[in-house]
């Protein structure tokens, strides 16, 4: 199974916007966010918009754009607030 950016009509930046995550810094191919998983407020979650992947440099949580969306939905379902 191959994965490409052509598979979906949207990118990880769209998922970040949809989830309302706080962007601390924007660069041409990446975003730095507050991590909703470990509570980091210093922008350590890096989102690579070219590869549609993310990783928190504090807690190590990582994945693709669908994982970011599903992790957030699961946390909200459990009642965890960011």
C-alpha positions, 0 to 999 in steps of 0.5 A: 500500500502506497501513500501519497499527498494525492490520496486526500484532497486536504493536508495536515495543515487543514487538520490542524486548522480543523482541530483548532490547535494553537500554532506557535510558529510557521515556516514554509514546510512546517508548523510548531504547535502546542502539544495537545497530548503532553500539554506542552505550551512551548510549541514543541510539536512539529508538523511537517506539511510536505510529508503530512506527519507530526512529532512532539519533541517533548513526549514523542507522540507522532504520526500522520494526519489521520492519526492527529485527527483520530488521537484528538477525537479519542481524547475528546471522547474520553473527556480530556481537554487540551 
